[in-house]
């Protein structure tokens, strides 16, 4: 038995929409259930009220609205707890990455698509958010495949282990739970709805990444696939007799690199690879140290957007204020179109004001941040800091 209990990343913003969806599901569960006489054993049990059955998805005579309403109904406490648990575990980070509108479209689209998947293969009525949650989990697989999931296992022994999201979600949640396990122990679970939800979530996020609706990063599955394809092409070229060294010799070069230049380039390449590997493992302290080594070797080097932001945040948390400010400044210079630049400017303003005693730079960044900040807490912090500097 394997149960995921923790992921190695946390959302940078409060996932309000995911919390709202969870709250709505819980509210509707208690609204649509009451204690009724049980047909088994003569006792009373919590059961779906008769009027709510009209909102289940009935493949025999489906209404369009049922493809949404069925996903907000649940059959038991265990049913809703399981769905909301996984929605909380994986949905928070997906909501943070997609934003509220895209996340809502993903969730409702997953519900509809999984409902269609169930209707194609079955005639029995269905209810539950499992298909929508599967879509969210499939989205997590694409967006954060390299993150680590802490899993509790109990067979003969009980313990915990860490597995990458790619392998856990693909092998355990999709293949084992919904393809192999149904053959071993058939049940009333809507496995086809789950698979349709996973498929929708995976395809929807890949499309969003390709069209730019969602910003791609070095961590997502699409980027991993592109890197794998590049390596494959290189291996194929090498196997066919292509030699980068020989090709380089055939091209006349106007400038011959000195041994010192070659050594420097090799060092830069090694450090960049180390940073990429360490960040994918969420080992930010060591990655940050490698970054400082990198800019010491070549100060013009700039890591990918998310890498640099993570490193700047880590430096700030380690009280390395000068290095952190330099990293944030480099970030704003290199990535001026970043969607949350005002939060970076707020951090810079606070660093310059509280720790580096550079009031002019502090005011410049805080005033720029104040024009775009929407979070009340951040706005108050920005305003209070400006008052102290200008008062």
FIVO-622894 format. One record per atom (N, C-alpha, C): residue in one letter; x, y, z. Coordinates in steps of 0.2 Angstrom, whole numbers, padded with zeros to 4 digits, always signed. Each point is the difference from the previous one (the first is absolute). Example, Ala and Ser with C-alpha at 12.3 -4.5 7.8 and 13.67 -1.06 7.14 Angstrom:
A+0066-0028+0039
A-0004+0006+0000
A+0004+0006+0000
S-0002+0005-0004
S+0004+0006+0001
S-0004+0005+0003
//
This chain:
X+0004-0006+0000
X-0004+0006+0000
X+0004+0006+0000
X-0001+0005-0004
X+0004+0006-0001
X-0005+0006+0001
X+0002+0005+0004
X-0004+0006+0001
X+0004+0006-0001
X-0001+0004-0005
X+0004+0007+0000
X-0002+0004+0006
X+0005+0003+0003
X-0002+0005+0006
X+0003+0007-0001
X+0005+0001-0005
X+0004+0006+0000
X+0003+0001-0007
X+0000+0006-0002
X+0004+0001-0006
X+0006+0005+0002
X+0005+0000-0004
X+0006+0004+0001
X+0000+0007-0002
X-0006+0002-0002
X-0001+0007-0002
X-0006+0003+0003
X+0000+0007+0001
X-0006+0003+0003
X-0002+0006-0004
X-0006+0002-0001
X-0002+0005-0004
X+0003+0007+0002
X+0001+0004-0004
X+0003+0007+0001
X-0006+0004+0002
X-0006-0001-0002
X-0005+0004+0001
X-0006-0004+0003
X-0004+0003+0004
X-0006-0004+0003
X-0004-0003-0005
X-0002-0006-0001
X-0004-0003-0005
X-0007+0000+0002
X-0003+0007+0000
X-0007+0001+0002
X-0005-0004-0003
X+0001-0001-0007
X-0005-0003-0004
X-0001-0008+0002
X+0006-0003+0001
X+0000-0007+0002
X-0003-0001+0007
X+0001+0005+0005
X-0003+0000+0006
X-0008+0000-0001
X-0002+0005-0004
X-0007+0001-0001
X-0003-0006-0003
X+0003-0003-0005
X-0003-0006-0003
X-0001-0006+0005
X+0005-0001+0005
X+0000-0005+0005
X-0006+0002+0005
X+0000+0006+0002
X-0006+0003+0004
X-0007-0002-0003
X+0000+0002-0006
X-0007-0001-0004
X-0002-0007+0000
X+0005-0005-0001
X-0001-0007+0000
X-0002-0002+0007
X+0003+0002+0005
X-0002-0002+0007
X-0007+0002+0002
X-0001+0007-0002
X-0007+0003+0001
X-0005-0004-0003
X+0001-0002-0007
X-0005-0003-0003
X-0001-0007+0002
X+0005-0003+0003
X+0000-0007+0002
X-0005+0000+0006
X+0000+0004+0005
X-0004+0000+0006
X-0007+0003-0002
X+0000+0004-0006
X-0007+0002-0002
X-0004-0005-0003
X+0003-0005-0003
X-0003-0005-0004
X+0000-0007+0003
X+0002+0000+0007
X+0000-0006+0004
X-0004+0000+0006
X-0004-0005+0002
X-0003+0000+0006
X+0000-0007+0003
X-0001-0001+0007
X+0000-0007+0003
X-0007-0003-0002
X+0001-0006-0004
X-0006-0003-0002
X+0000-0007+0002
X-0006-0004+0000
X+0000-0007+0002
X+0004-0004-0004
X+0004-0004+0002
X+0005-0004-0004
X-0004-0006-0002
X+0001-0002-0006
X-0003-0006-0003
X+0004-0007+0003
X+0006+0002+0003
X+0004-0006+0002
X+0000+0001+0008
X-0002-0005+0004
X+0000+0000+0007
X-0005+0004+0004
X-0004+0004-0004
X-0005+0004+0004
X+0002+0006+0003
X+0006+0002+0000
X+0002+0006+0003
X+0000+0006-0004
X+0002+0006+0002
X+0000+0006-0004
X+0007+0002-0002
X+0000+0002-0006
X+0006+0002-0004
X+0000+0006-0004
X+0006+0003+0000
X+0000+0006-0004
X-0001-0001-0008
X-0005+0002-0003
X-0001-0002-0007
X-0002+0006-0004
X+0001+0000-0007
X-0002+0005-0004
X-0008+0001+0000
X-0002+0006+0000
X-0008+0002+0001
X-0002-0001-0007
X-0007-0002-0001
X-0003-0002-0007
X+0001+0005-0005
X-0001+0007+0002
X+0000+0005-0005
X+0007+0001-0003
X+0005-0002+0004
X+0007+0001-0003
X+0001-0005-0005
X-0003-0005-0001
X+0001-0005-0005
X-0001+0002-0007
X-0004+0005+0000
X-0001+0003-0007
X+0006+0004-0003
X+0005+0001+0005
X+0006+0004-0002
X+0006-0005-0002
X-0001-0006+0001
X+0005-0005-0002
X+0000-0001-0007
X+0005-0002-0003
X+0001-0001-0007
X-0003-0007-0002
X-0005+0000-0004
X-0004-0007-0002
X+0002-0001-0007
X+0004-0004-0002
X+0002-0001-0007
X-0006-0002-0004
X-0005-0003+0003
X-0006-0003-0004
X-0004+0006-0003
X-0001+0005+0004
X-0004+0006-0002
X+0004+0007+0003
X+0006+0001-0003
X+0004+0006+0003
X-0003+0006-0002
X+0000+0005+0005
X-0001+0007-0002
X+0007+0004+0001
X+0000+0005-0004
X+0007+0003-0001
X+0003+0003+0007
X-0005+0003+0004
X+0002+0002+0006
X+0003-0005+0005
X-0002-0006-0001
X+0002-0006+0004
X+0008-0001-0001
X+0003+0002-0005
X+0007-0001-0001
X+0004+0004+0004
X-0003+0005+0003
X+0003+0004+0005
X-0002-0001+0007
X-0007-0001+0001
X-0003+0000+0007
X+0002-0007+0003
X+0001-0005-0004
X+0002-0007+0003
X+0007+0001+0004
X+0004+0004-0002
X+0007+0001+0003
X+0000+0003+0006
X-0006+0003+0002
X+0000+0003+0007
X-0005-0004+0005
X-0001-0006-0002
X-0003-0005+0004
X+0004-0005+0002
X-0001-0003+0006
X+0004-0006+0003
X-0004-0005+0004
X+0002-0006-0001
X-0004-0005+0003
X+0000-0002+0008
X+0006+0002+0002
X+0002-0001+0007
X+0005+0005+0003
X+0001-0001+0007
X+0005+0004+0003
X+0007-0002-0003
X+0001-0006-0001
X+0007-0003-0002
X+0001+0003-0007
X-0006+0000-0004
X+0001+0002-0007
X+0002+0007-0001
X-0003+0005+0004
X+0001+0007-0001
X+0007+0001+0004
X+0002-0003+0005
X+0006+0001+0003
X+0006-0002-0004
X-0001-0006-0004
X+0006-0002-0004
X+0001+0005-0006
X-0006+0002-0003
X+0001+0005-0005
X+0003+0007+0002
X-0003+0002+0005
X+0002+0007+0003
X+0008+0000+0002
X+0002-0006+0003
X+0006-0001+0002
X+0005+0001-0006
X-0001-0004-0005
X+0004+0001-0006
X+0000+0006-0004
X-0006+0003+0001
X-0001+0007-0003
X+0004+0005+0003
X+0000+0000+0007
X+0005+0004+0004
X+0007-0001-0001
X+0002-0007+0000
X+0007-0001-0001
X+0003+0002-0007
X-0004-0001-0005
X+0003+0002-0007
X-0003+0006-0003
X-0006+0002+0002
X-0003+0006-0002
X+0003+0007+0001
X+0003+0000+0007
X+0002+0007+0002
X+0006+0002-0005
X+0004-0004-0002
X+0006+0002-0004
X-0002+0001-0007
X-0005-0004-0002
X-0003+0001-0007
X-0004+0007-0001
X-0004+0001+0005
X-0003+0007+0001
X+0005+0006+0000
X+0005-0001+0004
X+0005+0005+0000
X+0003+0001-0007
X+0002-0005-0003
X+0003+0000-0007
X-0005+0003-0005
X-0006-0002-0001
X-0004+0002-0005
X-0004+0006+0001
X-0001+0002+0006
X-0004+0006+0002
X-0007-0003+0000
X-0005+0005+0003
X-0006-0003+0002
X-0005-0001-0006
X+0000+0004-0006
X-0004-0002-0006
X+0002-0006-0003
X+0007-0001-0002
X+0002-0006-0003
X-0001-0006+0004
X+0000+0001+0007
X-0001-0006+0004
X-0007-0002+0001
X-0004+0005+0000
X-0008-0002+0000
X-0001-0003-0007
X+0002+0002-0005
X-0001-0003-0007
X+0002-0007+0000
X+0006-0001+0003
X+0003-0007+0000
X-0004-0005+0005
X-0002+0003+0005
X-0004-0004+0005
X-0007-0002-0003
X-0004+0005-0003
X-0006-0002-0003
X+0001-0004-0006
X+0005+0002-0004
X+0001-0004-0006
X+0001-0007+0001
X+0004-0001+0006
X+0002-0007+0002
X-0007-0004+0002
X-0004+0004+0003
X-0006-0004+0002
X-0004-0002-0006
X-0001+0005-0005
X-0004-0001-0006
X+0003-0006-0004
X+0007+0000-0001
X+0003-0005-0004
X+0000-0007+0003
X+0001+0000+0007
X-0001-0006+0003
X-0007-0003+0000
X-0005+0005+0000
X-0007-0003+0000
X-0001-0003-0007
X+0002+0003-0005
X+0000-0002-0007
X+0003-0007+0000
X+0006-0001+0003
X+0003-0006-0001
X-0004-0006+0004
X-0003+0002+0005
X-0004-0005+0004
X-0006-0002-0004
X-0003+0005-0003
X-0006-0001-0004
X+0001-0004-0006
X+0006+0000-0003
X+0001-0004-0006
X+0000-0007+0001
X+0003-0002+0006
X+0001-0007+0002
X-0005-0003+0005
X-0004+0004+0003
X-0004-0003+0005
X-0007+0003+0000
X-0005-0003+0003
X-0007+0002+0000
X-0002+0002+0007
X+0004-0002+0005
X-0002+0001+0007
X+0001+0007+0002
X-0004+0003+0004
X+0001+0007+0002
X+0007+0001+0004
X+0002+0006+0000
X+0007+0002+0003
X-0001+0006+0004
X+0004+0001+0005
X+0001+0006+0004
X+0007+0001+0003
X+0002+0005+0001
X+0007+0001+0004
X+0004+0005-0004
X+0005+0003+0003
X+0005+0004-0003
X+0006-0003-0002
X+0000-0007+0000
X+0006-0004-0002
X+0003+0002-0006
X-0004+0001-0005
X+0002+0001-0007
X+0003+0007+0000
X-0003+0005+0003
X+0003+0007+0000
X+0007+0000+0004
X+0000-0004+0006
X+0006+0000+0003
X+0006-0004-0004
X-0002-0005-0003
X+0005-0003-0005
X+0002+0005-0005
X-0004+0004-0003
X+0003+0005-0004
X+0005+0005+0003
X-0001+0002+0006
X+0004+0004+0004
X+0007-0004+0001
X-0001-0006+0002
X+0006-0004+0001
X+0004-0001-0006
X-0003-0001-0006
X+0003-0001-0006
X+0004+0007-0002
X-0003+0005+0002
X+0003+0007-0001
X+0006+0001+0004
X+0000-0003+0006
X+0006+0000+0005
X+0005-0004-0003
X-0001-0006-0003
X+0005-0004-0003
X+0003+0004-0006
X-0003+0004-0004
X+0003+0003-0005
X+0004+0006+0002
X-0003+0004+0005
X+0003+0006+0003
X+0006-0001+0004
X+0000-0005+0004
X+0005-0001+0006
X+0002-0007+0000
X+0002-0003-0006
X+0002-0007+0000
X+0006-0002+0004
X+0005+0005+0002
X+0006-0002+0003
X+0000+0001+0008
X-0006+0003+0002
X-0001+0001+0007
X+0000-0007+0004
X+0001+0000+0006
X+0000-0006+0004
X-0007+0000+0004
X-0002-0006+0000
X-0007-0001+0004
X+0002-0005+0006
X-0001+0002+0006
X+0001-0004+0006
X-0006-0005+0001
X+0002-0007+0000
X-0005-0005+0000
X+0000-0004+0006
X-0005-0001+0003
X+0000-0005+0006
X-0002-0007-0003
X+0004-0005+0002
X-0001-0007-0003
X-0002-0004+0006
X-0004-0005+0000
X-0001-0005+0005
X-0001-0007-0004
X+0004-0004+0001
X-0001-0007-0002
X+0002-0005+0006
X+0006-0002+0000
X+0002-0003+0007
X+0002+0005+0005
X+0004+0005-0003
X+0002+0006+0004
X-0003+0006-0002
X+0000+0005+0004
X-0003+0007-0001
X+0006+0005+0000
X+0000+0004-0005
X+0005+0005-0001
X-0002+0005-0005
X+0005+0004-0002
X-0001+0005-0005
X+0006+0000-0005
X-0002+0002-0006
X+0006+0001-0005
X-0002+0005-0005
X+0005+0003-0004
X-0002+0005-0004
X+0001-0003-0007
X-0005+0002-0004
X-0001-0002-0007
X-0001+0006-0005
X+0003+0000-0006
X-0001+0006-0004
X-0008+0000-0002
X-0002+0006-0001
X-0007+0000-0002
X-0002-0003-0007
X+0005+0000-0004
X-0001-0003-0007
X-0001-0008+0001
X+0004-0003+0004
X-0001-0007+0001
X-0006-0002+0004
X-0001+0004+0006
X-0005-0002+0004
X-0007+0001-0003
X-0001+0005-0003
X-0007+0002-0003
X-0001-0005-0006
X+0005-0001-0004
X+0000-0004-0006
X-0001-0007+0001
X+0005-0003+0004
X+0000-0007+0002
X-0006-0002+0005
X+0000+0004+0005
X-0005-0002+0006
X-0007+0002-0002
X-0001+0007+0000
X-0007+0002-0001
X-0003-0001-0006
X+0003+0000-0006
X-0003-0001-0006
X+0000-0007-0002
X+0006-0003-0001
X+0001-0007-0003
X-0003-0005+0005
X+0003+0000+0007
X-0002-0005+0004
X-0007+0000+0003
X-0002+0006+0002
X-0006+0001+0003
X-0006+0000-0005
X+0001+0001-0006
X-0006+0001-0005
X+0001-0005-0005
X+0005-0003-0001
X+0001-0005-0006
X+0001-0007+0003
X+0005-0001+0004
X+0001-0007+0003
X-0005-0002+0006
X+0000+0004+0004
X-0004-0002+0006
X-0007-0001-0001
X-0004+0003-0005
X-0007-0002-0002
X+0000-0007-0002
X+0005-0003-0003
X+0000-0007-0003
X+0000-0005+0006
X+0004+0003+0005
X+0001-0005+0006
X-0006+0000+0005
X-0003+0006+0001
X-0006+0000+0004
X-0005+0005-0002
X-0004-0002-0005
X-0006+0004-0003
X-0004+0003+0005
X-0002+0007-0001
X-0004+0003+0005
X-0004+0005-0004
X-0004+0004+0004
X-0005+0005-0003
X+0004+0007-0002
X+0006+0000+0001
X+0004+0006-0001
X+0000+0002-0007
X-0001+0006-0002
X+0000+0002-0007
X+0007+0001-0003
X+0003-0005-0001
X+0007+0000-0002
X+0001+0004-0007
X-0005-0002-0005
X+0001+0004-0006
X-0001+0007+0001
X-0004+0003+0004
X+0000+0007+0002
X+0006+0003+0002
X+0004-0004+0005
X+0006+0002+0002
X+0005+0000-0006
X+0001-0005-0004
X+0004+0000-0005
X-0001+0006-0005
X-0006+0001-0002
X-0002+0006-0004
X+0002+0007+0003
X-0001+0000+0007
X+0002+0006+0003
X+0008+0001+0000
X+0004-0005+0001
X+0007+0000+0000
X+0002+0003-0007
X-0003-0004-0005
X+0002+0002-0007
X-0002+0007-0002
X-0006+0003+0003
X-0001+0007-0002
X+0005+0005+0004
X+0001-0002+0006
X+0005+0005+0004
X+0007+0000-0004
X+0002-0006-0002
X+0007+0000-0003
X+0000+0004-0007
X-0005-0002-0004
X+0000+0003-0006
X-0002+0008+0000
X-0004+0002+0005
X-0002+0007+0001
X+0006+0004+0001
X+0004-0003+0005
X+0006+0004+0002
X+0005+0001-0005
X+0001-0006-0004
X+0005+0000-0005
X-0002+0006-0005
X-0006+0000-0002
X-0003+0005-0005
X+0001+0007+0003
X-0001+0001+0007
X+0001+0006+0003
X+0007+0003-0001
X+0005-0005+0001
X+0007+0001+0000
X+0002+0002-0007
X-0003-0004-0005
X+0002+0002-0007
X-0003+0006-0003
X-0006+0002+0003
X-0003+0006-0003
X+0002+0006+0004
X+0004-0001+0006
X+0002+0006+0004
X-0005+0002+0005
X-0006-0003+0001
X-0005+0001+0005
X+0003-0001+0007
X+0005-0004+0000
X+0004-0002+0007
X+0007+0001-0002
X+0004+0003+0004
X+0007+0001-0001
X+0003-0006+0001
X+0004-0002-0004
X+0004-0006+0000
X+0006+0001+0005
X+0003-0005+0003
X+0006+0000+0004
X+0004-0005-0001
X+0006+0000+0003
X+0005-0005-0001
X-0002-0007+0003
X-0005+0000+0004
X-0002-0005+0004
X-0006-0004-0003
X-0004+0002-0004
X-0006-0003-0003
X+0002-0006-0004
X-0005-0004-0002
X+0001-0006-0004
X+0002+0002-0007
X-0003+0005-0003
X+0001+0002-0006
X+0008+0002-0001
X+0002+0003+0004
X+0007+0002+0000
X+0005-0006+0001
X-0002-0005+0004
X+0003-0006+0001
X+0000-0004-0007
X-0005+0000-0003
X-0001-0004-0006
X+0005+0003-0006
X+0000+0007+0000
X+0004+0004-0005
X+0007-0002+0001
X+0002+0000+0007
X+0007-0001+0002
X+0002-0008-0002
X-0004-0004+0001
X+0001-0007-0002
X+0000-0001-0007
X-0004+0004-0004
X+0001-0001-0007
X+0006+0003-0003
X+0003+0006+0003
X+0006+0002-0002
X+0006-0005+0001
X-0001-0003+0006
X+0006-0005+0002
X-0001-0006-0005
X-0006-0002-0002
X-0001-0005-0005
X+0003+0001-0006
X-0001+0006-0003
X+0003+0003-0006
X+0007+0000+0000
X+0003+0002+0006
X+0007+0000+0000
X+0003-0007+0000
X-0003-0005+0004
X+0002-0007+0000
X+0000-0003-0007
X-0006+0002-0004
X-0001-0003-0006
X+0006+0003-0005
X+0001+0006+0001
X+0006+0003-0005
X+0006-0003+0002
X+0002-0001+0006
X+0006-0003+0002
X+0001-0007-0002
X-0006-0004+0000
X+0000-0007-0002
X+0001+0000-0008
X-0002+0005-0003
X+0001+0001-0008
X+0007+0002-0002
X+0004+0001+0005
X+0007+0002-0002
X+0001+0008+0001
X-0005+0004+0002
X+0001+0007+0000
X+0004+0001+0007
X+0005+0004-0001
X+0004+0002+0006
X+0000+0008+0001
X-0002+0003+0005
X+0000+0007+0001
X+0007+0003+0000
X+0005-0004+0002
X+0007+0002+0000
X+0002+0000-0007
X-0001-0005-0004
X+0002+0000-0007
X-0003+0006-0004
X-0007+0001+0002
X-0003+0005-0004
X+0003+0007+0002
X+0002+0001+0006
X+0002+0006+0002
X+0007+0001-0003
X+0004-0005-0001
X+0007+0001-0003
X-0001+0002-0008
X-0006-0002-0003
X-0001+0001-0007
X-0002+0007-0001
X-0002+0004+0005
X-0002+0007-0001
X+0006+0004+0002
X+0002+0005-0004
X+0005+0005+0002
X-0002+0004+0005
X+0004+0001+0005
X-0002+0004+0006
X+0005+0006+0000
X-0003+0006+0001
X+0004+0006+0000
X+0003+0001+0006
X-0002-0004+0005
X+0003+0001+0007
X+0001-0007+0003
X+0006-0001+0003
X+0002-0006+0003
X-0001+0001+0008
X-0004-0004+0003
X-0001+0000+0007
X+0006-0002+0004
X+0002+0004+0005
X+0005-0002+0004
X-0002-0005+0005
X+0005-0004+0003
X-0001-0005+0005
X-0004+0003+0006
X+0001+0006+0002
X-0004+0003+0005
X-0007+0001-0002
X-0001+0002-0006
X-0007+0001-0002
X-0004-0007-0001
X+0003-0005-0002
X-0003-0006+0000
X-0001-0003+0006
X+0004+0001+0005
X-0001-0002+0007
X-0006+0003+0003
X+0000+0007-0001
X-0006+0004+0002
X-0006-0002-0002
X-0001-0002-0007
X-0006-0002-0003
X-0002-0007+0003
X+0005-0004+0001
X-0002-0007+0003
X-0003+0001+0007
X+0003+0005+0004
X-0002+0001+0007
X-0007+0003+0000
X-0001+0004-0005
X-0007+0003+0000
X-0005-0005-0002
X+0001-0004-0005
X-0004-0005-0002
X-0002-0005+0006
X+0005-0002+0003
X+0000-0005+0006
X-0005+0003+0005
X+0002+0007+0002
X-0004+0003+0005
X-0008+0001-0002
X-0001+0001-0006
X-0007+0001-0003
X-0003-0007+0001
X+0003-0005-0002
X-0003-0007+0001
X-0001-0001+0007
X+0004+0001+0004
X-0001-0001+0007
X-0006+0004+0003
X+0000+0006-0002
X-0006+0004+0003
X-0007-0003-0003
X+0000-0002-0006
X-0006-0003-0003
X-0002-0006+0004
X+0005-0004+0001
X-0001-0007+0003
X-0003+0001+0008
X+0004+0005+0003
X-0002+0001+0007
X-0007+0003+0001
X-0002+0005-0005
X-0006+0003+0001
X-0006-0005-0002
X+0001-0004-0004
X-0005-0005-0002
X-0001-0005+0006
X+0005-0001+0004
X+0000-0004+0006
X-0003+0005+0006
X-0001+0006-0001
X-0002+0005+0005
X+0005+0001+0006
X+0006-0001-0002
X+0006+0001+0004
X+0002+0007-0001
X-0004+0005+0002
X+0002+0007-0001
X+0006+0003+0004
X+0001-0002+0006
X+0006+0003+0003
X+0007-0002-0004
X+0001-0006-0002
X+0006-0002-0004
X+0000+0003-0007
X-0006+0000-0003
X-0001+0004-0007
X+0002+0007+0001
X-0002+0003+0005
X+0002+0007+0001
X+0007+0001+0001
X+0004-0004+0004
X+0007+0000+0000
X+0003-0001-0007
X-0002-0004-0004
X+0002-0001-0006
X-0001+0006-0005
X-0005+0003+0001
X-0002+0006-0003
X+0005+0006+0001
X+0002+0000+0007
X+0005+0005+0002
X+0007-0001-0003
X+0001-0007-0001
X+0007-0002-0003
X-0001+0002-0007
X-0005-0001-0003
X-0001+0001-0008
X+0001+0008-0001
X-0003+0004+0003
X+0001+0007-0001
X+0007+0003+0002
X+0003-0004+0004
X+0007+0002+0002
X+0005-0002-0006
X-0002-0005-0003
X+0004-0002-0006
X-0002+0004-0006
X-0007+0002-0001
X-0002+0004-0006
X-0006+0003+0002
X+0000+0007+0002
X-0005+0003+0003
X-0006+0002-0005
X+0002-0001-0007
X-0006+0001-0005
X-0005-0006+0000
X+0002-0006+0003
X-0004-0005+0000
X-0007+0001+0003
X-0006-0002-0003
X-0006+0001+0003
X-0004-0007-0001
X-0002-0003+0005
X-0004-0006+0000
X-0007+0001-0003
X-0003-0005-0001
X-0007+0001-0003
X-0005+0003+0005
X-0005+0003-0002
X-0004+0004+0004
X-0002-0002+0007
X-0003-0006+0000
X-0002-0003+0007
X+0006-0002+0004
X+0005-0002-0003
X+0006-0002+0004
X+0003+0006+0004
X+0000+0006-0004
X+0003+0006+0003
X-0004+0003+0005
X-0007-0001-0001
X-0005+0003+0005
X+0001-0004+0007
X+0000-0007-0001
X+0001-0004+0006
X+0006+0001+0003
X+0006+0001-0003
X+0006+0002+0003
X+0000+0006+0003
X-0003+0005-0003
X+0000+0007+0004
X-0004-0001+0006
X-0006-0003+0000
X-0004-0001+0006
X+0004-0004+0005
X+0004-0005-0002
X+0004-0004+0005
X+0005+0004+0003
X+0004+0005-0004
X+0005+0004+0003
X-0003+0005+0005
X-0006+0002-0001
X-0004+0005+0005
X-0001-0004+0006
X-0002-0006-0001
X-0002-0004+0006
X+0006-0002+0004
X+0006+0000-0003
X+0007-0001+0003
X+0003+0006+0003
X-0004+0006+0000
X+0003+0006+0002
X+0006+0002-0004
X+0001-0002-0006
X+0005+0002-0005
X-0003+0006-0004
X-0001+0006+0003
X-0004+0005-0002
X+0003+0003-0007
X+0007+0001+0000
X+0003+0003-0005
X-0001-0004-0006
X+0002-0007+0000
X+0000-0004-0005
X-0008-0001-0002
X-0004+0000+0004
X-0007-0001-0001
X-0003+0006-0005
X+0002+0006+0002
X-0002+0006-0003
X+0003+0000-0007
X+0006-0002-0001
X+0004-0001-0007
X-0004-0005-0004
X-0002-0005+0003
X-0004-0005-0004
X-0007+0002-0002
X-0003+0004+0004
X-0007+0003-0001
X+0001+0005-0006
X+0005+0004+0000
X+0002+0005-0005
X+0001-0003-0006
X+0004-0005+0000
X+0001-0004-0006
X-0006-0003-0003
X-0004-0003+0004
X-0006-0003-0002
X-0005+0006-0004
X-0001+0005+0003
X-0004+0006-0003
X+0003+0002-0007
X+0007+0000+0000
X+0003+0002-0006
X-0001-0005-0006
X+0001-0006+0002
X+0000-0005-0005
X-0007-0002-0002
X-0005+0000+0005
X-0007-0002-0001
X-0005+0006+0002
X+0001+0005-0004
X-0005+0006+0001
X-0007-0001-0001
X-0002-0006-0003
X-0007-0001-0001
X-0003-0005+0005
X+0004-0001+0005
X-0003-0005+0005
X-0007+0002+0003
X-0004-0004+0000
X-0007+0001+0002
X-0001+0003+0007
X+0005-0001+0005
X-0001+0002+0006
X+0006+0004+0002
X+0002+0005-0004
X+0006+0004+0001
X-0001+0004+0006
X-0006+0002+0002
X-0001+0005+0005
X+0002-0004+0007
X-0001-0006+0001
X+0002-0004+0006
X+0008+0000+0000
X+0003-0001-0005
X+0008+0001+0000
X+0002+0007+0002
X-0003+0005-0003
X+0001+0007+0002
X-0001+0001+0007
X-0005-0003+0003
X-0002+0001+0007
X+0006-0003+0004
X+0002-0006-0002
X+0006-0003+0004
X+0006+0004+0000
X+0001+0003-0006
X+0006+0004-0001
X+0000+0006+0004
X-0006+0003+0000
X-0001+0006+0004
X+0001-0001+0008
X-0002-0006+0002
X+0000-0002+0007
X+0008-0001+0002
X+0003-0004-0005
X+0007-0001+0001
X+0004+0007+0000
X-0001+0004-0005
X+0004+0006+0000
X-0002+0005+0006
X-0006-0001+0003
X-0002+0005+0005
X+0003-0003+0007
X-0002-0006+0001
X+0002-0003+0007
X+0007-0002+0001
X+0003-0003-0005
X+0006-0003+0001
X+0006+0003-0004
X-0001+0003-0005
X+0006+0003-0004
X+0001+0008+0000
X-0005+0003+0004
X+0000+0007+0001
X+0001+0004-0007
X-0004-0002-0005
X+0000+0004-0006
X-0007+0003-0001
X-0001+0005+0003
X-0007+0003+0000
X-0003+0002-0007
X+0005+0002-0004
X-0003+0002-0007
X-0002-0006-0004
X+0004-0005+0000
X-0002-0006-0004
X-0006-0003+0004
X-0001+0000+0006
X-0005-0003+0004
X-0007+0004-0003
X+0000+0007+0000
X-0006+0004-0002
X-0001-0002-0007
X+0005+0000-0004
X-0002-0001-0007
X-0003-0007-0001
X+0002-0005+0003
X-0003-0007-0001
X-0007+0000+0004
X-0001+0003+0006
X-0006-0001+0003
X-0005+0004-0003
X+0001+0006-0003
X-0005+0004-0004
X-0002-0004-0006
X+0005-0003-0003
X-0002-0004-0006
X-0005-0006+0002
X+0002-0003+0005
X-0004-0006+0003
X-0007+0002+0002
X-0001+0006+0003
X-0006+0003+0002
X-0005+0001-0005
X+0002+0001-0006
X-0004+0001-0006
X-0004-0006-0002
X+0003-0006+0001
X-0003-0006-0003
X-0002-0005+0006
X+0002+0001+0006
X-0002-0005+0005
X-0007+0000+0001
X-0003-0006+0001
X-0007-0001+0001
X-0001-0003+0007
X+0004-0004+0003
X+0000-0003+0006
X+0000+0005+0006
X-0006+0000+0004
X+0000+0005+0005
X+0006+0000+0005
X+0002-0006+0002
X+0006+0000+0004
X+0006+0003-0003
X+0001-0002-0006
X+0006+0002-0003
X+0000+0008-0001
X-0006+0002-0002
X-0001+0008-0001
X+0001+0003+0007
X-0002-0002+0005
X+0001+0003+0007
X+0008+0000+0001
X+0003-0006-0001
X+0007+0000+0001
X+0004+0005-0004
X-0002+0001-0006
X+0003+0004-0005
X-0001+0008+0003
X-0006+0001+0001
X-0002+0007+0003
X+0004+0002+0006
X+0000-0005+0005
X+0003+0001+0006
X+0007+0002-0001
X+0004-0004-0004
X+0007+0001-0001
X+0001+0006-0004
X-0004+0002-0004
X+0001+0007-0004
X-0001+0006+0005
X-0005-0001+0005
X-0001+0005+0005
X+0006+0001+0004
X+0003-0006+0002
X+0006+0001+0004
X+0006+0003-0003
X+0001-0001-0007
X+0005+0003-0004
X-0001+0007-0001
X-0006+0002-0002
X-0002+0007-0002
X-0002+0004+0006
X-0001-0003+0006
X-0002+0004+0006
X+0006+0003+0004
//
